[in-house]
Amino acid sequence: MQRIFVIGAGKSSTVLIQYLLDRAEEHDWFVTVGDMSEAAAQRKVNGHSRGDAIFFDVYDDTLRRACIRQADLVVSLLPANMHSPVAKDCIQFGKHFVSASYVNPEMQELDEAAQQQGVILLNECGLDPGIDHMSAMRMINEVKREGGHITCFESYAGGLISPESDTNPWHYKISWNPRNIVLAGQGISKFYWRDSLKIIPYNKLFSRYDILEIPGYGDYEGYPNRDSTRYRSLYELESAHTVVRGTLRKRGYCDAWDVLIKLGLTDENYTVELPKDCTWKTFIDCFLPYEPGMDVQQKFVKYFQLEDAPKIVAQMEWLGLFSDEPIGQEKGTPAGLLQGLLERKWQLEPGDKDMVVMLHKMEFTNNGKDYEAQMSLAVSGEDEVITAMAKTVGLPAGIAARLILTGAIKKAGVIIPVTADIYGPILDELRDGFGIQFIHQLNEVVHD
């Protein structure tokens, strides 16, 4: 019997755990789910005869090592900064590891030790990163096999809300880690555009978006995401003049979020001590200039020059930023306080469906002709539990776990799914088994 240890029973774990349990009898697996909330883990396992739920604290060294020692493979759904002790234990005990998180420097440092031990540390195998890598590489390699020369590659993805559940003026609800939503885009974004290096600092990012169309779903706002420059070599696009990866939001989101950044509500670098029973109106007033005779909303509109932007003002009003609602905390960082508010206001209601969208755009030449190619993906959730995010994060990780345990993935070390032996079977199973597939468009560019 092979034993799989899943760490984390949060929003993105539902479909992953179900995938593993559904195949446990066939492959002779036993699946243990560990979480700080044992009750949450029990709900995910749901009494399955091939599953178990336990309390798990990643910082309890004795408990962590005991759990990993008993496993054949570990799937970690922890935040990226918590993977390192798990991965180190996997190397020590000769256990394979799968995560959906970006490879950070701490993880990359484990590559040589993992190779020496013959241990697979497969990262970036979820949605973004994950399906984005895999579908991009399949698209890129197919063009190259036909003799094409790629000159431009753009890739965008977003976790959003399905049209039938879009019931607020932000056109957004939370289906994944809320902290990452609040901190999205912090740092700088770098990419190549027409052979020029472009850098967008955080304070300008949400005002530098493009309008992109997803066939059948309308227009979206796309803004550059993190450091796209490394993907020129990772995707073997050294000769492409444009390489950019970005995030998608529905129309009207970015301009409003830009105001929250300028106000200072996404800052997590300091803690605010709040007066007793502090309201949101009082808190927001702390960030605005002194203007006697004006209420908070009037000052807000004047300060950000929103007289001709009623939609943005309505978005802020809907959040309750000008209300007498108590914050309910005595202190916190601005970002932490905002996160608490958004978790209440943007939560998925019973029956709500989220949606994942992805878009790849490519320009290439072949046999003296110029082409534009596009691949798009839209996946809707079933309800507030079986979400599109849970599907698209959990299924690639689950399929990868199966491929590793059956010996189909052999390369040891710190790896991501950019080679055909990994992305091929994962994308095929997503398409054939779960209907998660891309729509392809190809047009020849006719020059006058």
N, C-alpha and C positions, 0 to 999 in steps of 0.2 A: 504494500500500500504506500502510495506517495502522499505526503502531507504538505498542504499549502497553508501558509499563515498570512492572512490579510490584516494589515494594520490600518484601522480607521473605518468607522461606520457612519460617515457623514453623508452629505448630499450626493456625492458622486459615486458612492460605493454600491448602491442598490443593484444596478444591473450587472456590475462586475461579479458580485457575490452570487447572484442568481445564475449567471452564466456558469460559474464554477460548480455550483451545487447541482445544476441540471445535468452536468457531465461527469459528476463524481462517481456514479455507479459504473458507467461505461469504462472510465479510465482507472478505476480503483483509487480514487482520491479521497482524502478526508480534509475538510476545510475548516480551519479555526479562524474566527474573527475576533480581533482584540481592539478594545477602545477604552478610553477613560470612562465612558458610560457603558457599563456592561449591559444595561437595559437596551440601549441603542443597538448594540451588537446582537443581542437576543432577537430583537425585532427583525434584523436583517437575515438571520439564520432561520428564524421562524420554525423551530422544532425539527428541522431536517435531520434525517437519520445519519447523514454523512457530514454533519456540521456541528460545530460547538461555538459558544460565545464566552469570552472571558474578559475580565478587567485587564487593561494593559496601560502601562505608563512607560513611555520610551526612555524616560530619564531614570527609571529603576534598573540599574545595571544588571542586577541578579535576575530579575524577572525577564528582562529583554533577552539576555543571553540564553536563559533556559528555554524560552519560546522559540528562538531562532535555531538553537541546537536541535530541537525536535523536528524542525521543518525540512522539506526538500527544496522549497522555493518560498520566497517572501514577496508579497505584493504590498508596497508601501504607498498609502494614500495620505501620508503626513505632509505638512508644508515642507517646501524644499530645504529649508534650513534645519530640518530635523532628521533628514535621511542619513546623514553621515555615520552616526553610531550604529545604525541598523546595517548599513552597507559594510562597515568594518567588521561587524560580527559575522555577516554572511561570508566574508572572505576567510575569516579565522576558522569557521566551521565548515567551509566548503559548500555553502548554500547559494543558490541563484537568487537574483533580485530583479524586480520589475517596478518601475515607477512611471508616473505621467509628468514628472517635474523636469524643468530645464536642468541640464548638467551645469552645476556651479563649480568654481575652482576647487572646492573641498572634495567634491565627488571625482573630478578629473584626476586629482592626485592619487586616487586609488587604482588607476588603470593598470599600472605595472604589477602591483601586488595581486590584483584579480586575475591577470593573465597567468601569473606564476602558479596560482592555485587552481586554474581552470574554471574560474567562477565567472558567470555572465552577470554583469550589472547593466541591464537594459533600462535606459531612461528615455524621457520624452516620447512615451508611447501612450498618449491619450488622444485629445482632440487638437489643442493648440498649446503646446507642441504635441505632435503625434500624427493624426490624420493629415494635417497640413504638410508635414514632411513627406509622408508616404505618397500622397496623391501628387505632390509637386515633383517628386523624383520619378514617378511613373510617367508623368506628362513630359518631363524633360528628356528622359531616356528614350521614350518613343520617338520624339522628334529627332534626336541625335541618330538613332538607328536608321531612320529614313534619309539621313544625310543632311538634315537641317542644321542651320547655324543660328543659335538663339542670340538675339540682341537685347531683349528686354524681358524681365520677369517681375511680376507683382503678385503678391499673395495677401489676402485679407480674410479674417474670420471674426465671428462674434457670437456670443451667447445672449440671446434676446428673448422676446416674448412673442408667442404666436398671435396672429391678427385677432383671433376670436377671444383672446384673453387680454388684449391690449386695452386697459381700462383707466389709464392715468395719463396726464399730459406729458410725462417724461417718456412714455412708450417703452418702459423698462421695468423689469422685475428681476429679483435675484434668484438665480438657479445654480450658483457656484459660490466660491469663497468670497464673502462680502468684504473682507479686508483687502483682497486684491482688487476689487472694484473701486474702492475708495482711493487706493494708492496707485491705480493704473497710470502709466506714463511717467512716473516720477524718475528723475535722472535726466538723461538726454536721449533723444532718438537720432540715430545715424543711418544713412542709406546712400546709395549711389543713384544719381539721376543725370542721365546724358553725360556720363563719364565725369561728373563732378561730385565730390563728397558734399553731402548736405547734412547739417546739424540743426536740430530744432530743440531748444531748451524747453523744460517742462512748462514754464510760464507762457509759452507761445504755442504749445502743442495742439491744444483743442481749438485754436483759431486757424490751424493750418490743415484742414481736412479737404478731401475731394469727394465729389458725388459719384457714386458707383451704382450700377444697376445689376441686380440679381434677377435673371429671367424668371418671370412669373410672380415675383415678389416686390418689385418696385425699386425705388432708389434708397440708398443708404449713405451715411457719412463714413468715410474711411480715413483714419489718421495713422501715421507711421508708428511702429511699435518697437521700442528698445533699439538694439543694435542689429540692423539688417546687414551691415557690411561683411560680417563673417560668413553670411550665406552665399556670397559670391564664390568662395572656395568650397564651402561645404556642399553646395549644390552643383559644383563644377561648372560655374558660369563665369569664369575669369574673363571671357571676351565680351560679356554682356555690358552694355553701357548703363543699364538701369537695373537695379536689384533693390526691391523694397518689400518689406513685410509690414502688415498693419492690422488694425482692429476696426471692426464694423459696429456702428450704432445706427439706430433709426433717425430719421430726419428730425432736427430740433434738439437733439441731445447735447451735441458738442458745444454749441454756443452757451447753453445754460450751465453746463459743467465748467466751462471756462470762467464763468462768473464766480462759482464757488471756489475755484483755485485762487482767483485774484482777491477774493474776500479773505482767504487764509484758512478755510475750513478743511482743507485736505492735508494740513501740516501735522505731522506726528513728532516733531522735534522738541516740543515742550509741553508741559502740563499746566492746565488752567485750574486754579482753585475757585470754585463757584460759590456765590452767595447761597444761603439756604433757600430752597424752593425757587431756584433760578429758572426763569422761563426761557423759551427759545427767543422770544422778542428781546429780552434783556441781554441774552448772550450775543445775539447778532449786533445789537447796538454797541457792544464793546469794540467791534471792528470798524465802526463808522465814525466819521468826524462829528464833532459837536455842532449841532444845528438847532438852536433853541426855536421852539414853536413848530417843529416838524416831527411827525411820528416816524417810527423806525422804517416803515415801508416807503414813506416819502423820501427819507434820507437815502435809503438803499437805491431807489430809482434815480435820484439826482446824482449820487456818487458814481454809479456805473453808467450813467447816461442812457437809461432804458426807457425814456419817454416814448420812443417809437418802437419798443420791443415788448408789447403786452403779453406775448406768449411766454417769454422768459419770466416776467413778473408773476404770471399765473402759475408757472412751474414752482417758483419759490414759495408762493402763497400756499399752493397745494401741499408742499412738504411741511408747512406749519412754521416756517422760519420767522414769521411776523406775529405768531400767536402767543397766547398766554399759557400754552401747554407747558407744564414743568418738564425740565430735562430729565429729572429723576436720578441724577448723579451729583456727587459733591465735588468731583474733580475728574479730569481726563484730558487727553490731548484733543485738539480740535478734530483731527481725523477720527479718533476713537468715538467722540461724541456724535459726529456726523454718521459714522457707521451704525451706531445704535439706532439713530433715527431712521436711516434707510432700511435697516432690517425690519422695522415695523411697517414702514410705508410701502416698501417695495416687495413685501413678502408674497409668495405664491399662495393664492387662496385655494380652497378645496375645488378640484376640477380644473384649475388653471393649467394651460399648456405652454411650455416654453418652446423656443425654436433656436436651432443652431444654423448659422449660415456661413458659407465659405466661398471664396472666389479666387481663382488663379487667372491672371492675364499674361499672355505671352506674345511676343513678336519674334518672328524668325524668317530667315531666307532659305530657299531651297530651289536649286536649278534655275537661278536667276530671277525667281519670283519672290515677292514679299507676302507674308501671311500674318494674320492675327488669329490667335487661338484663345479660347476661354473655357474654363471648367468651373461649374458652380454646383453647390450642394446646399440643400435646405432640408433639415430634419426636425420634425415636431415631436414633442413629448406626448405621452398618453394622459398624464395627469400631473399633480404636484409632486408625486413620488417617483414614478417612472418617467423621468424627464429626458428631453433630448440631450441635455448635458450629461446626465448619468449614462445614457446609451453611448454617446460618442467619446466619453472619457473611459468608461468602464469596459466596453467591449474590446477595443484594441489591446488593453492591458490583459484582459482575460484570454483572448486568443493568443497573445504572445506567451502567456504562462503555459498554455497548452502546447504550443510549439516547442518551448524549451523543455518541458517535461517529457515530450515524446521524441526528443533528440533532433528536431528539425532545425533548430538554431544551435549552432555549435561554437561560433566565435566567442572567445572569452575576452574579458576586460570590460571597460566602460564603453558602451556602444549606444547608438541611437538608430531608429529604423529607416535608414536611408539607402540600404542595399536591397536588391531585388529578392534575395532569399528571405528577408523579413517582411518587406512591405507587400510583396506579391500575395502570399497566402492570407495576410491580414485583410488587405483590401478586397480580395476575392470573397472571403467569408462574410465581410461586412455587406457586400453587394448581394451575394447569393443567399445568405442565411438571414439577413436582417433588412434588406431593401435599402441600405445606405449606399447610394450611388450618385455619381456626378453626372450632370448634363454637359455635353460637349458641344462646342461651336467652333467652326473653322471658316475663316473668310479670307479670300485672296484680296490683297490691297492693290487696287488699280490706280496707277498714277496718271495724271493728265499729261 
